[in-house]
């Protein structure tokens, strides 16, 4: 049985409400004319629901009392009022979950308001429980991945190190076929080390242990820095990289410098890696007043099919054939998307009309002096 406490300074209204509640099968465990008198009794009785008149005698009104009751006891509240005062309603909204009942009320209104107040309270508790379970699961996952990272890294480094020692040893000790085996051992260990690093990075981002240090970034300068960092990859390919932002007066965005570099480098290296021989990568930027600034990285590569586009930002999904010699873990775009979300930005994909792909990111613009 639901138990109810009434705080109402008009005796006739309080008694009328008590009778209606009793007739509906509820137990009224007490009444009080002031909030001060009610607080001790509420702590002792712990009712399921509390009715509070918004305008009360005493030093505090019903909304002040409701806030104390919500913070101290976390009990659902129904406010009683005979006036449609918007100021009272706006103040009362800050005390969730609650309901309102206008005086004079009838039995059907009373029953419906009680059901709604209890339903909202139960939904709130369920959401709190679900969030707690999700947070605990996320923490457990993060701890497991961190432990797994520690356990895997040492043996992988040992495999890699011994593989390189074998590769540097006397060439006459091994046949050409055995040298190829050693090369594959080194490549496999490098791949596994990269995978472990990226899984750990993704876990940190998803568990919110990574934060974004937001500041004003000159995007044009950042692009030039990123192009310098990937120059060896460009030089080792036949792909031409064209930066349309050269000569611009400057595009300034709010972002984390390190995170944004990681995003841009990943998009550029993918555009080169998945391109065609003698293909092109085109970097451009567009901005409109009051709109997010959009950076695009377009390539003339293999593109993405309509079926595969929904899988672009899913973990461990690589949209190349199994026998492709293009290396990757299937986590790069997932991490890139999480980093953009961490900075309050967005990322998306479009088909390149000239063939290939266009990946874009959007960030909030910033002034030079922000």
N, C-alpha and C positions, 0 to 999 in steps of 0.2 A: 504494500500500500504506500502511495506517495504521501509524504508528510509536508505540511505547509506552515509557514510562519507569516503573520500579517503585521505590517507596520503602517498604521493608519490613525491619524489624530482625530478623526470624526467617529465617535463611538457607534452611531447608528449605521454608518457605512461599514465599519469593521464587523459589526454583528451580522448585518445582512450578508456580507461576503462569507463569513464563517458558516452561516446556515446553508447558503448555496453550495459551498464546498462540501459540507457534511452530507448534504443530500446527493451529491455526485459521487460519494464514496471516498473522499479524501479526509485525512486526519489533520486537523489544525492543532499544532502543538503549542501555540502561544500567540498572543497579540501584544502590541506595544504602541503607545502614542508618539514616542520619540525614538530617534535612531540610537541615542545614547543608552536608553533603557533596553533596546533590543539586542545590542551587540553581545552582551554577556550571555543572554538566553540562547541566542543563535549558536554560539560556540558550544554550549552544553547540549543542545538538542540536535544540531546538525540536520536541519530539514532538507527535503529534496528540492524545495522551491520556496521562494520568498516573494510576497506581494509588498510593494513599497509605494506609498503615496508620494508623488514628486514634491508637493508642498507640505512640509511638516512643521509642527511646533518644535521648539528647541534650537540648538545652535547650528545644526546642519540640516540641509534639505535632503530630499530623498535621493537625489543623484549623487551627492557627496557620500551619503550612507551606502548607496549601491556600489560605488567604487571601492569603499573599504571592505564591504562584504565580498565583492568579487576577488579582490587582491588577497584577502585573508583566508577566505573559506572556499572560493571557487564554486559558488552555488548559483544556479540560474535565477534570474530576477524578472518579474513582471512589474512594470511601473504603472501605477494608477494615476489618472489625471482627469480633471473635469474641464481642462482648457487645452485648445490646440495651439500651444505656444512653441513656435519653431525653435526658439533659443533653448528651451528645455530639451526638445527632441535632439538637437544637434549635440548637446552635452551628453545626453543619454546614449547616443550612438558609440561613444568611446568606451562603453562598458559591455562588451560582447560576452556570451550571447544574451540577448534580452528581448522582451516583447512589451507591448503597450496595451492598455485596456482603458477605454474612455468611459467615464462615469456620466450617467447611469448605464449599466450594462445589463444584458439579459443572459439567461442560462446558456444558450447556444454559443454566444460570443465568449463567455467565460470558459466553457469546455474547449473550444477551438484554440483559444489563446494559451491555455495550459498545455495542450498537446503540442502546439508549435514551439513553446518555450522549452519544453523537455526534449523535443526532437532536435532542436538546434544545439542544445547542450550535449546531447548524446553524440551528435555528429562531430562537434568540436572535440570531444574526448577521443572519439575514434580516429580523427585526423591526427591528434597529438600522439596517440599510440602508434599509428602507422609511420609518422615521421620519426619517432624514436626507434622503431624497429629498423627503418631504412638507414638511419644514421649509424646504428650499431652494426648493421650488415656492411655498410660502406667502410667503417673503421676496421672491421674484421678482415674485409677484402684487402684493404690497404696494408694492414699488418702482415697478411699472408704473402702479398706480392713483394713487400719489402724484405721479408725473411727469405723468400724464394730467390730474389735478386742476389742477396748476400751468399746464399748457398751455391748458386750457379756460377757466379762470376769467377771465383777462384779456380775451379776445375777448367772453365772455358779459357781463362788466361793461360793456364798450364798447357792445355792442348795447343793453343795458338803458339805459345813460346817454344814448345818442343818441336812443333811443326816447322817453325822458322829455323831452328837449329839444324834439323834434318836437311832442310833445303840448302843451308849454307855449308853443309859438310862435304867431304870429298865426293866429287861428281861420279867417280868410278865405283863407289859403293852401291849405287842403285841403278837399275835399268831405267830407260826412258818411261816405261809404264809405271814403275814405282815412283818416279819423280812426279808424274801426273797425279798419282794417289796422294802424295804429300801436298801438292798444290790444292787439291780438293779438300783436304783436311783443314788447311789454313783458311780457305774461303768459307767453309762451313762454320768454323769457329768464329770468324769475323761476322758472319750473318747472325749467329746466335747471340753474340755480344751486342750487336745492334738491336736485335729483337728485345733482349732483356732491358736495354736502356729505354727503348720506346714504350714498352709495357709499363715500366716504372714511371716514366714521364706522364703517360696517360692516367695512371692511377693517382698520381699526385694532383693532377688537374681536376679529375672527377671528385676527389675527396676534399677539394677546396683548400688543400695545404699550400697550393701555389696562389699567389696574389699578384695583381697587376699594379705596377708603379706608374700610374698615369701621369703624363707630362706632355707638353707641346713638342711635337716632332716635325722636323722639316723632311717631308716625304721624299723630295727630290734628292737631298743629300743621302738619305737612308738607302734609296735605290742604287745610287752610285757606290756606296759601301758594299752593298750586297753583290753587285756585279763584279767588284774587285775580288770578293771572297770566292766567287764561283768561276773566276777566270780560268783556272786550270781545267775545269770540266769543259768550258766553252772551247778552249784551245785544243782539247783532245777529241773534239767532235767536229762535224762539218756543218753544224747549225749556226746560223747567223742571228745574233741578238741585236734587236733594234730598240733603242730607248727614245720614245717620242717625247719624253719629259725633259730632254736636254734643252737648255735655253729658256725654260719656263722661269717665271719670277719667284716661284716657290709655292708649294702646297703644304699647308700646316694642318696636322691632325692631332687629336688627343689619343695617345696610345702609350703602351709600355715599349720602350725602345728595344730591349732584348727580345721580347715576345714578337714584336712586329718584324724584326729582322728574321727570326726563325720562320715566321709565316711566309714572308716574301722569298726567302731562300728556298723553302720547300716548293713553292709554286714555280719558281724559275728552274730549279733542278728537274722537277717533273716535266716541265715544258721541253727541256732539252732531251731528257731521257726517253720520253715517249714520242719524240719527233721523228720525222723521216730524214734520210740522208739529204744534206744540203737544204734542209728546211729552215724556217724562220721562227723566231720568238719575238713578239712585239709587245712592248710595255707602254701603257698609256694611262691617262688619268682624266676624269671628268668631274666637274663640280657645278652645282647650281645653288644659288642663294637659298639658305634655309634647309638644304637637303644634305644627306651624308655624302662625303667625298668617296668616289669609286675609283679604285685602281684595278686595271685589267691586265692579265697576262695571257696573250693569245699565241697559239702555236699552230703549225700546219701539219700536225702529227696524225696519229692513228684515230683520234677522236673516241667518243664513247657512244655506244648504241642506245637507242631509246629504252630498251629493256634494262640496261645496266646503270642508267642514270640514278635510279632510286637506291642503288647500292654504293654510290660514290663515297659517302661519308660513314659507311659501316666498317667496324673493325675487322681486320684480317681478310678483307675482300680485295683481291687483286684482279683487275679487269683486263688481264692479258692471258693468253693461252698458257697451259701448264708447261709446255716445252719452250717458252720464250726465254731468251737469254737476258731479259731486262730484270734486274735484281730489285727486290723490295720486300717489305714486311707486311704491307697492307694496313699500316697504321699512320702513315704520314699525313693523309688528308683528314683522318679522324682527329689527330692531335692539332692540326691546323685549325679545324673547325672549333675545337674546344678553346684554343687560345683566342680566337676571334670573339667567342662568346665571353671569355674572361675579360676582354677589353671593351665589352659592350658593343662589338661590331657584328658584322654578318659576312657570310661567304656563300658564293653560288657558282653555278655552271651554266654555260650556254654553248651551243654548237657554233663553230666558226664558219661563216658563209664561204670562206675560201678553203674549207676543209680543215679538220682538226678541232681543237677545243679552245674555249675562252673561260678561264677562271677569274672571278672578280671578288674583291673584298670591299667592304664599305666601313668607314669610320667617321666619327663626328669631326667636322672641321674645327680648327682652333686659330685664334689670332696669333700674330708673331709674339706678342707680349704676354700671353697667357701663362 
